[in-house]
Amino acid sequence: MILYDYFRSSAAYRVRIALNLKGLAYARRDVMLLEDQQRSPEHLARNPQGFVPALEADGKVITQSLAIIEWLDARHPEPRLTPADPDARAGAMARALVIAADTHPLNNLRVMRRLKAMGVDEEERNAWTRHWIAEGFAALEAMAGGGRFLGGDAPGIADLCLVPQMYNARRFETPLDAFPRLVAIDAAATALPAFAAAHPDAVAPK
């Protein structure tokens, strides 16, 4: 398997964690977003959206991080990251989508570039990022439950979304005092080798 990746991409970070949890071997190919390599003809042929991640496996290319994680669960079921039970799965996906659909997309590179082009200065762009992270985290804190992870006793798809967003929150100096459950879950997850090996600092180009 080949993962087309960028070390600070939240979506790619989720997939790195999933691959590591499942113990799957893969090769990384850096797509340097700040250099616009995602807009190259070669990458657009893989992913017409010009995003990362893209996973090349079994003669096909799969895009969108949650779709990749679900595909990995279907092909390599252990450990499961999305519950098989429909009710549990709905809850897990709802928590994951708080981040993947409603928080992260408002703060990604193309949005930041668009705000800059509209004349929004860096301080205001950073405040925008903190606002949307805090709003998403407030909802997720209420949805977190009492388990060690968002996924219960073992990490699941929602935890794979939370940890990269916590990394972003700290990068942008988002206050986290209001989210003690999320901070505790992030600490439990990032202590696991599969999460630590996926951290941006562990895969950043040297």
Salt bridges, closest charged atoms under 4 A:
ASP5 OD1 - ARG16 NH1 2.77
ASP5 OD2 - ARG28 NE 2.59
ASP30 OD1 - ARG28 NH2 2.63
ASP36 OD1 - ARG113 NH1 2.64
GLU42 OE2 - ARG46 NH2 3.24
ASP58 OD2 - ARG75 NH1 3.97
GLU70 OE2 - ARG89 NH2 1.85
ASP73 OD1 - LYS22 NZ 2.70
GLU135 OE1 - HIS131 NE2 3.68
ASP186 OD2 - ARG170 NH1 2.90
ASP201 OD2 - HIS199 ND1 3.82
